[in-house]
Amino acid sequence: MGSIGEKRVREDEGGVGSEKEKRSVTETACSDLTDSVGDGAGVVMKALSKGERERRIADAIQTVLECLEEDPSREGLRKTPSRYAKALMDFTNGYRMSLREVVGDAEFEESHSEIVFLSNVEVHSLCEHHMVPFHGKCHIAYIPNGKVIGLSKLARITELFSRRLQIQERLTREIAEAVQEAIDPLGVAVFMEASHMCMVMRGVKKTSAKTVTMSMIGCFKNEDHRRSEFMNLVRGAPK
């Protein structure tokens, strides 16, 4: 497949700046991306260096700026494609981490048998539908089953899954399931409240709307008193 520059030359019959040329640039960029997305895309991308992935993202963002009728060569935008590429790789670095790497050896034998509750864990993620941010806080609880986990690791687990393209419902569930997988407790509960920029900046434009999601596993799902205990702690958590 030719580069964007090669495609420009082949399609330059309509003159510089023609609609035909503009379409060819956009179509080539889209087809380049399509070659890397689809069946086995994850395997293909893992074979690329971080620098190569950032270059591909930057090329795509330059095309986006052109489609917005902006001038990517003007001073304020000249470095925007590369800056955005680096930022997006950082925002989504959860794809390049694993639960085992995050938890490490921070699992400890412990006979504590009552609730462990971590409140107000900050959440920052990108909505997979519009790729704009949503942010908020979550509360995480578990009942140990002979083993506890370092408290900071609960926050790290939250970051592992939030630094991906997400929906809040799945993010909440993945955090709970990861804690369950890490230390096999008697139960896990996660409560998340977040504000979505896709609702604030576009569409219905409801600036004060917040979305609440919960995920319950084990005793928090099956035993009413455990669920009530968790919800009382959530309500009493500092705002």
Steps between C-alpha positions, in 0.01 A plus 500: 500500500635843409557783744268798526753700299506241221122496490498879459722475192289230338178695559633848420317525169240732651761756605648589837237533770227341288217299650636191327836544670346565841289185474803293401697615805217416739421166332865392512533585869180309575613197301838505678319483831262231377798280414594506869153467646283192486578131542830462681548877532628469855770256389603729214526806724697319770764430237544874442722720712345772712657759270346343190156491662534864601599588141193327359272679747665835419448442127132427562457812715655715228227366268237579764623860520481530123144363503410769755622757245790593726858566396727243672803709403402808700697567816241390754433167326842414362583259783142406589496164315811373680387645835159339466656167401720496811207605721269235356759228555525615863121518544473139379808339653275254682509292182871449558475393865381175655331420830798291610738790434279739693447279805855363509577340836267728701282212622527410866371215714268656759220370723302827491141402419308829489448749223792686344378825342689751286310820422527779245736338252522748213401371157598657167419315180398543135152414378537246221203646309634853454854476640436790736570482875283387785618545855385440853568285806453142602479316831637147527436243772581135555469237773833316538520125475834447671681752282512879459645725233701822536256790505686691230451201272123557505566845356747350250241246388256786443760676287581181307147481361411871491795582275330331206205585276210418727138518595431556867297184542782276375767693689315448828464127435862454390633661818288268714596190302871590516494528880318167513760341274795647689420378854185285478312681780156401631353796313580821312293815457570802279293820487585762238358847435621695197431796276520440125622775269302346214189605695640833617655634177271351235158341458276572798763731660405420860787647699398363840396147398695216663487129428511243780601138441560212740645151479452242775669161525463222757364592841425860394273365228343220704476639854281803568683604817834513319352710220344735758830526686676601180235755399509659847877547462449651154243747633730593788810547286642855486373692196 
